[in-house]
Every structure is written in structure tokens, then in C-alpha cells.
Amino acid sequence: MSFPTVRMRRLRRREPLRRLARETRLSRDDLVLPLFVVEGSGVRQPVASMPGVERLSVDLVGEECKRVADLGIPAVILFGIPAAKDARGSGADDPNGVVQRAVAAVRRAAPELCVITDVCLCEYTDHGHCGLLEGEDVANDPSLERLAAAALSHARAGADVVAPSDMMDGRVAAIRRALDDAGFAHVPILAYAAKYASAFYGPFREAAESAPAFGDRRGYQMDPPNRREALREMELDLAEGADVLMVKPALPYLDVLAEARRRFDVPLAAYHVSGEYAMLMAAAANGWLDGPRAMMETLVAIKRAGADFILTYAAREIAARLAP
Ligand code: PBG
């Protein structure tokens, strides 16, 4: 059957009908808010390239997370920015480090919230790379022990989930082993499995002070033109014990997400990254598009492509709009 018997517009006439026919729904349950935590007290520093995003000191992050939980957001992911950095990223696994204290503060203030931690060395190394250096090379195998130690320190501080974002080979297995050996077999690993060497991380590096001092991350993060390789990365992380797989960035890689959805039966996360957020906010600030509508459409598209949940800097505003 076809036109004029079939008329696709019939179900689009009014909002209640559209609601019934809607295939994908964004809910507050889908949102994870990234937070940047710094040393000091009473610190609230806006990030210039990310309107609405602030870096908070450890003493403020608890009460902020209470508000986040009250908005119905189930989880936050914490990034620590230490006061001092060195070659081996000592702050990354310091039991008294910025992110470890932040985890404890959030657990106390908002026990209903799921606390995820980003596991990487780039915020903690003076050279800004995600692993240890040998000359100008980021050395894979020696970095694994540092990453596993960081993840373990997060679990000890009370993290619910650890999320390695470094892209070293074998890090998921190394972290799984370290957690299991220390009595944290119950802590899941959310692997940044298909993480691309993307221009869209620019604003994040301002927020986290983690821009590499030389070179770039193309020697360990994925080459943007590759899709099959992303599926191999995801298969390997699953085999090493990952519980959830992530695709990052989100919007430029929806094809990868959709293919991963077809291929894998584990939960999938997508990271709507700093540059994706910044460009929407910038266009909205110029009056060039309707910011909240564009943000909502973007996040729904990421879900439609196959994400179970989305890491987004807009989580608070979106949760407020989605309130029941
Ligand atoms: C750390 C890390 C980065 C992001 C998340 N974890 C930066 C990078 O790899 O350079 C980017 C997140 C964003 O842009 O919002 N390795």
C-alpha cells in the first residue's frame, strides 16, 4: 500500500500521538555528569570554553553532588586536577590525592549517587601524556602498573566504577587483576574502549590542564577514519574483563556506536565530549540555534544510535527539563 492510503503524517499531527509513536526516549536515568575537582577550598572556577562548567574544590564537590542527585541524575564521573605534577603521575594513586578525597566526599554527601572515576595519568603527569615516557615514546607496559595502582586507589576511596581512558594495550586486564587481588572483585570497569584521537577534546584539556607538553595522542588513541578497528578494541576490552564499553566522542562516531550496539550485548556508554558541548553552547550564545532543543536532539540521537547512557556536561540542565 502507498499514498494516498498510506499517509505518514497521520501520526505526527499532535503531540500526544507523537508521544505514543516515539521510538527513543531520553530519561534522567541515561545521564552521567562529569565533574572537575581541584585542590584548595571554596574554589569555583568557570571553564572559559565550557559555559556552565566549573572546576570545584574538594570541599564543594559533596554539596554539588547532593544537588546533582536531587535532580535525579544517577551518576557522576570525577576528574582530579592535582596541585603538583611529575613524570610518573604520582598524584594518580595517592591515597590522599585530590580525586581520592573527592570520591570520599561525594560518597558521604550523596550516598545514592554512583561515583565513577576516570583512570588516566594525563592529568597527573608534567608531560601531559596518558602513560609513562621512555624518551619521547609513551611506554605501554610500564604504564599498566601505574594505571592499575590508580584504579585500585579509587576503589579503596570508595569509587563504584573505574573508567580507564588512557588507551594503553592491556590496561583493562591489568586493572581487573589488581582490583580482584585486593578484594574489589565487585567493582565494574567502564572501558573507554573506542576512544579516538579527536580535536573535540580541546576544552577538556583547558579544564583538566592535561594538554600534552609535546607531540599528540595519535600514537595511542584511535585514528578517526577507522571503524573495524574500534570493534576490535571493544572485543579486546570485553575479553580482558570490561563490564561496559564506551565510544568517545559521540556525535561524530554514531556509526561506531550503532555497529557496537549490533555486535555486543553489554551496556554501551557514549561520551558527548567537551568540544561537542562547547560548539553547541557557542552557537546558542550567538543566537544561532536554540541551545536546549539542539542539546536534547543531540542526546536523543546518541541514544537512538545505541547508547545506554551518556556522559554529558549538560546533564544538569537536561535532567531539569526531563523532571517527571
Ligand atoms: C583523559 C581524558 C580525556 C577526556 C576524558 N578523559 C582527554 C584526552 O584524552 O585528551 C576528554 C573528555 C572531553 O573532552 O570531554 N585521558
Residues whose N, C-alpha, C, O or C-beta is under 5 A from the ligand:
A	BS01	PBG	C120 C122 S165 F200 Y201 F204 V273 S274 G275
